[in-house]
Amino acid sequence: MLSYRISHTDASILWNARVLLQYIYKKNIIVKHIYKSFK
């Protein structure tokens, strides 16, 4: 049970990291788009 709990926590951390990376990636695309349109 304990090992399941640890792996479950790791999975949720990985999931959060993935979501965060996607969020940063999308924000970067938006920023680049704005930057290009202002140039």
A tleap script that builds the chain and sets N, CA, C and O, in Angstrom:
source leaprc.protein.ff14SB
mol = sequence {
  NMET LEU SER TYR ARG ILE SER HIE THR ASP
  ALA SER ILE LEU TRP ASN ALA ARG VAL LEU
  LEU GLN TYR ILE TYR LYS LYS ASN ILE ILE
  VAL LYS HIE ILE TYR LYS SER PHE CLYS
}
set mol.1.N position { 0.837 -1.202 0.000 }
set mol.1.CA position { 0.000 0.000 0.000 }
set mol.1.C position { 0.872 1.253 0.000 }
set mol.1.O position { 0.593 2.219 -0.710 }
set mol.2.N position { 1.928 1.220 0.805 }
set mol.2.CA position { 2.807 2.383 0.896 }
set mol.2.C position { 3.521 2.634 -0.439 }
set mol.2.O position { 3.626 3.774 -0.891 }
set mol.3.N position { 4.006 1.560 -1.057 }
set mol.3.CA position { 4.705 1.716 -2.333 }
set mol.3.C position { 3.749 2.257 -3.400 }
set mol.3.O position { 4.148 3.042 -4.260 }
set mol.4.N position { 2.474 1.825 -3.335 }
set mol.4.CA position { 1.485 2.339 -4.273 }
set mol.4.C position { 1.318 3.836 -4.071 }
set mol.4.O position { 1.212 4.608 -5.024 }
set mol.5.N position { 1.297 4.217 -2.813 }
set mol.5.CA position { 1.088 5.623 -2.480 }
set mol.5.C position { 2.229 6.486 -3.024 }
set mol.5.O position { 2.001 7.562 -3.577 }
set mol.6.N position { 3.450 5.997 -2.858 }
set mol.6.CA position { 4.622 6.743 -3.335 }
set mol.6.C position { 4.565 6.869 -4.862 }
set mol.6.O position { 4.779 7.952 -5.407 }
set mol.7.N position { 4.277 5.765 -5.542 }
set mol.7.CA position { 4.247 5.813 -7.005 }
set mol.7.C position { 3.099 6.704 -7.479 }
set mol.7.O position { 3.212 7.383 -8.500 }
set mol.8.N position { 2.010 6.697 -6.744 }
set mol.8.CA position { 0.870 7.543 -7.084 }
set mol.8.C position { 1.259 9.012 -6.965 }
set mol.8.O position { 0.900 9.828 -7.814 }
set mol.9.N position { 1.991 9.342 -5.908 }
set mol.9.CA position { 2.458 10.721 -5.716 }
set mol.9.C position { 3.395 11.117 -6.850 }
set mol.9.O position { 3.283 12.214 -7.397 }
set mol.10.N position { 4.319 10.226 -7.202 }
set mol.10.CA position { 5.239 10.492 -8.314 }
set mol.10.C position { 4.462 10.746 -9.599 }
set mol.10.O position { 4.788 11.654 -10.364 }
set mol.11.N position { 3.437 9.942 -9.828 }
set mol.11.CA position { 2.636 10.102 -11.043 }
set mol.11.C position { 1.947 11.455 -11.066 }
set mol.11.O position { 1.891 12.108 -12.108 }
set mol.12.N position { 1.420 11.879 -9.920 }
set mol.12.CA position { 0.724 13.167 -9.877 }
set mol.12.C position { 1.718 14.315 -10.051 }
set mol.12.O position { 1.390 15.333 -10.660 }
set mol.13.N position { 2.928 14.154 -9.518 }
set mol.13.CA position { 3.963 15.188 -9.707 }
set mol.13.C position { 4.322 15.279 -11.186 }
set mol.13.O position { 4.442 16.372 -11.738 }
set mol.14.N position { 4.491 14.124 -11.821 }
set mol.14.CA position { 4.813 14.115 -13.251 }
set mol.14.C position { 3.688 14.743 -14.060 }
set mol.14.O position { 3.935 15.492 -15.005 }
set mol.15.N position { 2.438 14.433 -13.681 }
set mol.15.CA position { 1.281 14.979 -14.384 }
set mol.15.C position { 1.256 16.500 -14.237 }
set mol.15.O position { 1.042 17.220 -15.213 }
set mol.16.N position { 1.477 16.989 -13.007 }
set mol.16.CA position { 1.490 18.433 -12.772 }
set mol.16.C position { 2.603 19.103 -13.560 }
set mol.16.O position { 2.413 20.187 -14.111 }
set mol.17.N position { 3.762 18.463 -13.616 }
set mol.17.CA position { 4.888 19.020 -14.369 }
set mol.17.C position { 4.537 19.112 -15.849 }
set mol.17.O position { 4.871 20.094 -16.513 }
set mol.18.N position { 3.860 18.081 -16.364 }
set mol.18.CA position { 3.464 18.063 -17.773 }
set mol.18.C position { 2.481 19.191 -18.067 }
set mol.18.O position { 2.605 19.894 -19.070 }
set mol.19.N position { 1.506 19.350 -17.178 }
set mol.19.CA position { 0.516 20.412 -17.349 }
set mol.19.C position { 1.199 21.778 -17.292 }
set mol.19.O position { 0.894 22.671 -18.082 }
set mol.20.N position { 2.118 21.924 -16.356 }
set mol.20.CA position { 2.839 23.187 -16.205 }
set mol.20.C position { 3.670 23.490 -17.454 }
set mol.20.O position { 3.697 24.628 -17.925 }
set mol.21.N position { 4.347 22.470 -17.987 }
set mol.21.CA position { 5.142 22.670 -19.196 }
set mol.21.C position { 4.266 23.070 -20.376 }
set mol.21.O position { 4.642 23.942 -21.159 }
set mol.22.N position { 3.099 22.437 -20.509 }
set mol.22.CA position { 2.183 22.799 -21.589 }
set mol.22.C position { 1.723 24.237 -21.434 }
set mol.22.O position { 1.621 24.971 -22.417 }
set mol.23.N position { 1.442 24.644 -20.192 }
set mol.23.CA position { 0.998 26.004 -19.905 }
set mol.23.C position { 2.091 27.006 -20.288 }
set mol.23.O position { 1.819 28.013 -20.942 }
set mol.24.N position { 3.326 26.721 -19.874 }
set mol.24.CA position { 4.458 27.611 -20.198 }
set mol.24.C position { 4.655 27.660 -21.709 }
set mol.24.O position { 4.886 28.728 -22.277 }
set mol.25.N position { 4.563 26.506 -22.355 }
set mol.25.CA position { 4.755 26.420 -23.803 }
set mol.25.C position { 3.719 27.281 -24.532 }
set mol.25.O position { 4.062 28.041 -25.438 }
set mol.26.N position { 2.455 27.157 -24.133 }
set mol.26.CA position { 1.392 27.949 -24.758 }
set mol.26.C position { 1.615 29.437 -24.506 }
set mol.26.O position { 1.425 30.256 -25.406 }
set mol.27.N position { 2.013 29.783 -23.300 }
set mol.27.CA position { 2.275 31.189 -22.984 }
set mol.27.C position { 3.420 31.720 -23.840 }
set mol.27.O position { 3.370 32.850 -24.326 }
set mol.28.N position { 4.459 30.892 -24.022 }
set mol.28.CA position { 5.596 31.296 -24.846 }
set mol.28.C position { 5.159 31.557 -26.280 }
set mol.28.O position { 5.607 32.520 -26.903 }
set mol.29.N position { 4.284 30.703 -26.806 }
set mol.29.CA position { 3.800 30.888 -28.170 }
set mol.29.C position { 3.034 32.206 -28.270 }
set mol.29.O position { 3.201 32.955 -29.233 }
set mol.30.N position { 2.198 32.483 -27.279 }
set mol.30.CA position { 1.432 33.727 -27.266 }
set mol.30.C position { 2.376 34.923 -27.199 }
set mol.30.O position { 2.201 35.900 -27.927 }
set mol.31.N position { 3.375 34.841 -26.326 }
set mol.31.CA position { 4.344 35.934 -26.173 }
set mol.31.C position { 5.104 36.164 -27.473 }
set mol.31.O position { 5.277 37.306 -27.897 }
set mol.32.N position { 5.556 35.087 -28.106 }
set mol.32.CA position { 6.277 35.209 -29.373 }
set mol.32.C position { 5.386 35.823 -30.444 }
set mol.32.O position { 5.840 36.641 -31.244 }
set mol.33.N position { 4.123 35.428 -30.457 }
set mol.33.CA position { 3.172 35.946 -31.440 }
set mol.33.C position { 2.993 37.451 -31.245 }
set mol.33.O position { 3.008 38.216 -32.209 }
set mol.34.N position { 2.823 37.863 -29.995 }
set mol.34.CA position { 2.667 39.290 -29.684 }
set mol.34.C position { 3.942 40.034 -30.061 }
set mol.34.O position { 3.889 41.119 -30.638 }
set mol.35.N position { 5.078 39.447 -29.732 }
set mol.35.CA position { 6.372 40.063 -30.028 }
set mol.35.C position { 6.534 40.277 -31.532 }
set mol.35.O position { 6.976 41.338 -31.972 }
set mol.36.N position { 6.171 39.257 -32.318 }
set mol.36.CA position { 6.280 39.356 -33.774 }
set mol.36.C position { 5.343 40.433 -34.319 }
set mol.36.O position { 5.722 41.195 -35.208 }
set mol.37.N position { 4.139 40.496 -33.796 }
set mol.37.CA position { 3.177 41.462 -34.315 }
set mol.37.C position { 3.542 42.901 -33.932 }
set mol.37.O position { 3.112 43.848 -34.590 }
set mol.38.N position { 4.336 43.060 -32.869 }
set mol.38.CA position { 4.758 44.407 -32.474 }
set mol.38.C position { 6.014 44.855 -33.217 }
set mol.38.O position { 6.295 46.050 -33.303 }
set mol.39.N position { 6.776 43.887 -33.759 }
set mol.39.CA position { 8.033 44.236 -34.430 }
set mol.39.C position { 7.797 44.986 -35.726 }
set mol.39.O position { 8.752 45.352 -36.410 }
savepdb mol mol.pdb
quit
